[in-house]
Amino acid sequence: MSGIEETMKKLLSFRSVLIFGGAGFVGSNWACHLLKTTDARVHIFDNLSRPGVHRNLEWLQKEWKDSERLKITIGDIRDGALVERAVQNAGEIYHFAAQVAVTCSVRDPREDFEINALGTLNILEAARKSGRRPFVLYTSTNKVYGNLRSKPLILSGKRYSALEESGVNESQPLDLYSPYGCSKGTADQYVHDYGRMFHLPTVVFRMSCIAGPQQFGNEDQGWVAHFLYSALEAKPLTIYGDGRQVRDVLSVKDLLLAFEKVRAQTEKTGGEIYNIGGGIRNSVSLLEVIEMIEEITGRRLCYSLEKPRPGDQLFYVTDFAKLTDHTGWKPRISVRQNIQMIWNWWRDERARSVVTPISAAAPQPLAQVPEAAS
């Protein structure tokens, strides 16, 4: 075999991973994991619209400044031509880019649709046209199931409890409540259908609450981190509802393991939809999380109650049995351990004088974030 052939063989054997929304919480954690534990070439594609995420890029670039395996493109998934160029050589695509807030979707439904639905279609079309049949994983949301008002609940102490304790599985009918639910649900179904119609190995994760280090939480997304930072920074908190509403919380570290599992078993997982979250064992109410944060940090969290927001679910807990059955995956990290991990990260960042404070982190102009070498 000639030297040129050997070089080409090595290049083709590399995992070529493209992460849309790669500067965000989940994306930056996934990029770090891949760079640390595999020989994958990682291409991050992000428009840096979310406050604080430029710091994730700075962190990744600092950690792998001498590596040729990290590439960064500052771009928007609504730009179909730019997306097509990014997808051209990708063997794996992870689509985390999104408009993430119900409140923003109500204020501007068109922008919400263009980002979540049209942006996703751009990615799928680019994947189809590439001819490479890349693996595509899309992170959808439990909001596609609506407010679940038909689920019988009882009020017990500081939480609501469900009479059916098994949680929500994939047979739950879709109920696309709010513009956000509609746009994410549209994208969810497009990803699933492209798997069927165009034989792309696609996977949809309908996710519950994800929490962990590198999360710049606010009241619209990342509520566990938002609660913790509010306590640590002595900032008052607003709770919409009575605080007894329940969610299951999944550590981002466990989510990364799920990515690995479904990617490694595409003969079984390709074309599938999975509900993923912490499950019954990691289900907590907002009031219970506040109590946990106060116990862990020794800080009092002051909060006020406001009326519930439209479409909010009183009780959502994931039944992840299908994912376990197909891949063997189960969550390992408890809610308390997760909060401790976020706090440890917050303290480390404060010690390095990088985040002051985390929750107020603001984006820098795009020109100040250099693009890594190809």
MARBA-586450 format. One line per field, with one value per residue (C-alpha): z, x, y; residue number from 1. Coordinates in nm, 3 decimals, decimal comma. Layout:
! residues N
pz <- (Z_...)
px <- (X_...)
py <- (Y_...)
nr <- (NUM_...)
END
This chain:
! residues 374
pz <- (0,000_-0,098_0,149_-0,003_0,023_0,385_0,467_0,299_0,487_0,818_0,733_0,638_0,960_1,178_1,329_1,178_1,424_1,362_1,659_1,586_1,900_2,005_2,220_2,442_2,762_2,614_2,301_2,482_2,724_2,431_2,241_2,548_2,600_2,238_2,237_2,565_2,507_2,129_1,824_1,662_1,467_1,622_1,430_1,642_1,463_1,676_1,642_2,005_2,066_2,417_2,692_2,833_2,570_2,423_2,743_2,659_2,327_2,503_2,744_2,461_2,258_2,562_2,640_2,279_2,141_1,991_1,848_1,483_1,582_1,686_1,430_1,503_1,269_1,383_1,190_1,205_1,114_0,926_0,667_0,448_0,230_0,532_0,693_0,371_0,360_0,725_0,679_0,362_0,530_0,855_0,952_1,269_1,330_1,673_1,651_1,974_1,821_1,915_2,039_2,386_2,568_2,565_2,661_2,359_2,129_2,245_2,186_1,840_1,697_1,352_1,474_1,693_1,390_1,165_1,413_1,542_1,242_0,934_1,083_1,144_0,789_0,660_0,853_0,736_0,373_0,394_0,543_0,268_-0,010_0,125_0,018_0,326_0,527_0,846_1,187_1,306_1,669_1,750_2,101_2,122_2,438_2,669_2,578_2,267_2,504_2,608_2,960_3,038_3,224_3,173_3,402_3,748_4,024_4,400_4,618_4,878_5,098_4,887_4,557_4,322_4,276_3,988_4,038_3,750_3,881_3,573_3,399_3,041_2,761_2,384_2,335_2,494_2,220_2,099_2,207_2,065_2,317_2,265_1,959_2,113_2,144_1,784_1,640_1,836_1,759_1,389_1,394_1,598_1,336_1,041_1,190_1,247_0,897_0,724_0,890_0,727_0,390_0,313_0,516_0,741_1,079_1,286_1,659_1,846_2,220_2,390_2,690_3,037_3,251_3,193_3,445_3,509_3,484_3,209_3,237_3,231_3,372_3,372_3,440_3,083_3,067_3,309_3,612_3,856_3,784_3,792_4,138_4,263_4,127_4,271_4,616_4,580_4,454_4,703_4,424_4,468_4,257_4,089_4,082_3,840_4,013_4,367_4,351_4,391_4,021_3,958_3,700_3,663_3,640_3,438_3,472_3,150_3,222_3,197_2,881_2,715_2,791_2,622_2,311_2,303_2,346_2,065_1,826_1,888_1,818_1,515_1,374_1,659_1,743_1,391_1,314_1,678_1,923_2,291_2,602_2,820_3,168_3,525_3,583_3,901_4,122_4,012_4,025_4,242_4,293_4,271_4,648_4,709_4,493_4,687_5,011_4,869_4,754_5,096_5,267_5,033_5,023_5,359_5,172_5,201_4,874_4,871_4,624_4,533_4,364_4,041_3,840_3,627_3,269_2,978_2,892_3,209_3,319_3,684_3,671_3,418_3,481_3,208_3,147_2,975_2,959_2,578_2,577_2,847_2,654_2,330_2,470_2,838_2,938_3,282_3,472_3,746_3,902_4,158_4,173_4,490_4,332_4,023_4,225_4,405_4,069_3,941_4,262_4,236_3,880_3,989_4,265_4,028_3,778_4,049_4,169_3,817_3,800_3,482_3,585_3,797_3,827_3,612_3,571_3,436_3,174_2,855_2,501_2,342_1,980_1,742_1,596_1,930_1,912_1,662_1,435_1,491_1,209_0,989)
px <- (0,000_0,142_0,191_-0,100_-0,332_-0,228_-0,300_-0,642_-0,726_-0,643_-0,852_-1,151_-1,122_-1,159_-1,496_-1,608_-1,854_-2,059_-2,237_-2,501_-2,538_-2,197_-2,114_-2,416_-2,446_-2,505_-2,300_-1,986_-2,003_-2,037_-1,750_-1,526_-1,616_-1,535_-1,206_-1,100_-1,205_-1,197_-0,992_-1,291_-1,259_-1,513_-1,676_-1,880_-2,144_-2,311_-2,441_-2,351_-2,696_-2,733_-2,573_-2,255_-2,188_-1,891_-1,713_-1,766_-1,588_-1,303_-1,275_-1,269_-1,018_-0,792_-0,806_-0,738_-0,552_-0,280_-0,521_-0,619_-0,925_-1,140_-1,303_-1,548_-1,793_-1,992_-2,315_-2,692_-2,888_-3,133_-2,858_-2,918_-2,608_-2,377_-2,536_-2,490_-2,119_-2,076_-2,257_-2,072_-1,804_-1,980_-2,025_-2,219_-2,448_-2,574_-2,844_-2,878_-2,929_-3,267_-3,483_-3,541_-3,800_-4,179_-4,197_-3,987_-4,197_-4,512_-4,353_-4,221_-4,373_-4,224_-3,864_-3,928_-4,054_-3,770_-3,505_-3,657_-3,849_-3,689_-3,338_-3,387_-3,513_-3,199_-2,984_-3,184_-3,175_-2,800_-2,758_-2,973_-2,788_-2,444_-2,487_-2,293_-2,598_-2,463_-2,593_-2,825_-2,929_-3,184_-3,268_-3,641_-3,837_-4,103_-4,306_-4,428_-4,662_-4,845_-4,960_-5,067_-5,376_-5,543_-5,289_-5,446_-5,242_-5,260_-5,106_-4,870_-4,664_-4,422_-4,501_-4,761_-4,759_-4,895_-5,127_-4,942_-4,585_-4,421_-4,376_-4,440_-4,331_-4,318_-4,678_-4,805_-4,996_-4,837_-5,009_-4,812_-4,896_-4,749_-4,554_-4,240_-4,408_-4,530_-4,190_-4,001_-4,267_-4,248_-3,870_-3,906_-4,136_-3,926_-3,617_-3,813_-3,961_-3,629_-3,507_-3,791_-3,813_-3,446_-3,290_-3,087_-2,990_-3,173_-3,246_-3,480_-3,435_-3,741_-3,563_-3,675_-3,468_-3,092_-2,852_-2,478_-2,152_-2,111_-2,480_-2,573_-2,922_-3,209_-3,581_-3,656_-3,405_-3,167_-3,385_-3,182_-2,866_-3,069_-3,202_-2,852_-2,691_-2,974_-2,899_-2,521_-2,555_-2,833_-3,075_-3,452_-3,623_-3,963_-4,152_-4,442_-4,705_-4,703_-4,357_-4,500_-4,476_-4,247_-3,975_-3,719_-3,365_-3,089_-2,719_-2,554_-2,285_-2,549_-2,688_-2,346_-2,336_-2,676_-2,537_-2,256_-2,494_-2,735_-2,455_-2,277_-2,593_-2,748_-2,865_-3,118_-3,152_-3,159_-3,500_-3,615_-3,758_-3,666_-3,789_-3,489_-3,463_-3,376_-3,686_-3,885_-3,575_-3,459_-3,797_-3,821_-4,050_-3,925_-3,969_-3,769_-3,483_-3,482_-3,461_-3,177_-2,983_-3,018_-2,892_-2,593_-2,485_-2,601_-2,752_-3,114_-3,303_-3,565_-3,850_-4,194_-4,482_-4,648_-4,932_-4,840_-4,726_-4,934_-4,863_-4,666_-4,680_-4,766_-4,599_-4,358_-4,141_-3,975_-4,023_-3,692_-3,756_-3,738_-3,390_-3,276_-3,417_-3,243_-2,905_-2,875_-2,853_-2,965_-2,894_-2,630_-2,603_-2,860_-3,012_-2,816_-2,489_-2,570_-2,629_-2,299_-2,119_-2,268_-2,167_-1,811_-1,788_-1,926_-1,664_-1,383_-1,492_-1,512_-1,165_-1,030_-1,217_-1,388_-1,749_-1,863_-2,147_-2,238_-2,605_-2,525_-2,276_-2,320_-2,209_-1,917_-1,924_-1,882_-1,566_-1,393_-1,434_-1,178_-1,254_-1,023_-0,813_-0,968)
py <- (0,000_0,343_0,626_0,819_0,517_0,462_0,825_0,808_0,488_0,655_0,962_0,748_0,545_0,856_0,934_1,262_1,416_1,730_1,890_2,152_2,362_2,235_2,538_2,481_2,283_1,937_2,005_2,121_1,829_1,587_1,753_1,732_1,366_1,278_1,468_1,307_0,948_0,889_0,982_1,154_1,475_1,712_1,997_2,241_2,451_2,720_3,076_3,163_3,315_3,173_3,386_3,234_2,969_3,158_3,056_2,691_2,748_2,926_2,631_2,375_2,575_2,614_2,242_2,136_2,437_2,217_1,963_1,946_1,744_2,043_2,270_2,552_2,720_3,022_2,986_2,950_2,638_2,859_2,913_2,608_2,656_2,684_2,379_2,179_2,263_2,161_1,828_1,726_1,511_1,419_1,056_1,142_1,440_1,546_1,811_2,011_2,358_2,502_2,782_2,640_2,853_2,827_3,195_3,302_3,083_3,262_3,604_3,515_3,193_3,250_3,269_2,965_2,771_2,883_2,771_2,447_2,317_2,474_2,454_2,083_2,031_2,203_1,956_1,654_1,764_1,819_1,472_1,318_1,499_1,412_1,049_0,933_0,818_0,976_0,877_1,157_1,204_1,473_1,591_1,649_1,726_1,587_1,898_1,713_1,524_1,842_1,919_1,559_1,681_1,343_1,173_1,116_1,281_1,312_1,582_1,438_1,671_1,873_1,700_1,566_1,190_0,986_0,692_0,527_0,527_0,376_0,713_0,825_0,592_0,634_0,518_0,840_1,033_1,354_1,675_1,967_2,237_2,590_2,710_2,555_2,216_2,245_2,335_2,071_1,812_1,897_1,851_1,532_1,379_1,496_1,328_1,008_1,011_1,080_0,763_0,570_0,741_0,799_0,516_0,744_0,591_0,853_0,852_1,087_1,145_1,294_1,434_1,527_1,769_1,749_1,904_1,913_2,110_2,373_2,465_2,835_2,786_3,033_3,013_2,901_2,616_2,447_2,509_2,294_2,494_2,817_2,731_2,646_2,964_3,173_3,031_3,075_3,432_3,526_3,612_3,580_3,317_3,306_2,977_2,943_2,731_2,598_2,433_2,084_2,003_1,704_1,635_1,360_1,492_1,326_1,401_1,514_1,253_0,978_1,139_1,115_0,744_0,710_0,884_0,629_0,336_0,428_0,519_0,187_-0,017_0,153_-0,180_-0,178_0,193_0,342_0,489_0,472_0,726_0,701_0,877_0,956_1,101_1,019_0,806_0,749_0,720_1,065_1,239_1,550_1,845_2,201_2,240_1,922_2,050_2,378_2,182_1,971_2,278_2,441_2,125_2,087_2,452_2,583_2,880_2,989_3,024_3,299_3,259_3,390_3,210_3,321_3,168_2,863_2,920_2,784_2,422_2,347_1,984_1,920_1,581_1,437_1,133_0,929_0,561_0,475_0,098_0,090_0,246_0,005_-0,290_-0,188_-0,080_-0,174_0,194_0,314_0,637_0,612_0,960_1,079_1,426_1,508_1,394_1,599_1,917_1,859_1,822_2,149_2,326_2,189_2,322_2,661_2,687_2,588_2,852_3,116_3,022_3,071_3,405_3,294_3,327_3,623_3,545_3,242_3,326_3,672_3,556_3,758_3,672_3,849_3,970_3,678_3,827_3,779_3,401_3,270_2,975_2,682_2,551_2,283)
nr <- (1_2_3_4_5_6_7_8_9_10_11_12_13_14_15_16_17_18_19_20_21_22_23_24_25_26_27_28_29_30_31_32_33_34_35_36_37_38_39_40_41_42_43_44_45_46_47_48_49_50_51_52_53_54_55_56_57_58_59_60_61_62_63_64_65_66_67_68_69_70_71_72_73_74_75_76_77_78_79_80_81_82_83_84_85_86_87_88_89_90_91_92_93_94_95_96_97_98_99_100_101_102_103_104_105_106_107_108_109_110_111_112_113_114_115_116_117_118_119_120_121_122_123_124_125_126_127_128_129_130_131_132_133_134_135_136_137_138_139_140_141_142_143_144_145_146_147_148_149_150_151_152_153_154_155_156_157_158_159_160_161_162_163_164_165_166_167_168_169_170_171_172_173_174_175_176_177_178_179_180_181_182_183_184_185_186_187_188_189_190_191_192_193_194_195_196_197_198_199_200_201_202_203_204_205_206_207_208_209_210_211_212_213_214_215_216_217_218_219_220_221_222_223_224_225_226_227_228_229_230_231_232_233_234_235_236_237_238_239_240_241_242_243_244_245_246_247_248_249_250_251_252_253_254_255_256_257_258_259_260_261_262_263_264_265_266_267_268_269_270_271_272_273_274_275_276_277_278_279_280_281_282_283_284_285_286_287_288_289_290_291_292_293_294_295_296_297_298_299_300_301_302_303_304_305_306_307_308_309_310_311_312_313_314_315_316_317_318_319_320_321_322_323_324_325_326_327_328_329_330_331_332_333_334_335_336_337_338_339_340_341_342_343_344_345_346_347_348_349_350_351_352_353_354_355_356_357_358_359_360_361_362_363_364_365_366_367_368_369_370_371_372_373_374)
END
